[in-house]
Amino acid sequence: MSNPDHAWLDGLVKWEDATCHVSSLAFKYGAAVFEGVRAYWDAERGVLNIWQLNEHLKRLEFSQRFMRYERIITADECREAILALLKANGFRANVHITVTAFLSGPGQPFVCGPVSLAVTAMARGDYATDGLDVQVSSWRRTPDSSLPQRVKANGNYLNGRVAAVQAKTDGYDTALMLTQSGKVSEGPAMCFFMVRDGVAITADKTSDILESITRSTVITLLEEQGIPVEERPIDRSELAAADEAFFCGTAWEIAPVRSIDRLVLPAGSPGPVTSLLMERFSALTMAADDAHPEWRTPVELS
Ligand code: PMP
């Protein structure tokens, strides 16, 4: 697939000019925070719907605040940049957007500016899967007391990466990570749910997870369907009691799990609750169902 014409780097630029210096703190020390956002093309209405934009931009402000950036790039600034970029590229397809607030100058690791905003948007399809074979990783999640997963910092992704690479090397599709105390945490870029006796269970927000927007969406959708949800610590052994399981996240949407440590989930992949959710989620993102308009930001392309 060819690159789009434009990117955003503190202004609209040609794709090939969206570069960052090798002396920057972002490059040298990973001093960057970001959001991955999706926009879904509604061909019937000729509208690109950005999914959960406000929630993503709120989290980006939080991540910058945690990093003590000397200037916070606000949600309004980011929104303007994203809209300008989508219009400049004139996408008529589903799009994946990355919004990064990063330290663009050189300096010592404790320096907190200058801050730059980079946005890229690329047409991208689904991560469709009929079931993931998951390895419970021997690599543990970095704890809140070291580098909090609540902050969507680029550096955090090295932790998920070692687990994902290990899983692939060992013949699995992806990893499920545990906290330092051995409770279930999350996947490398997605949150985890299991269904046990009709109850959906997911790790609570203090289990070293990213406070995932899709996780919140899923909780709302499950509750609307009358399916009880428990947010609580999950023992590793409880995974063996799951009837079905799935991962969720902006990129992965709702991804069914086939097996965990080669133990195949008895209700199938996708199981009935996962199937229901996948259908609901897709109807809402594609705007086939008009419910929850607050989750969609429509962009009219001229
Ligand atoms: N956990 C991690 C570590 C992630 O990177 C992501 C992707 N952003 C998620 C969970 C899912 O979060 P969200 O639903 O907000 O995309």
Residues whose N, C-alpha, C, O or C-beta is under 5 A from the ligand:
A	BS01	PMP	G36 E186 G187 P188 A189 M190 C191 L210 E211 S212 I213 T214 R215 C248 G249 T250
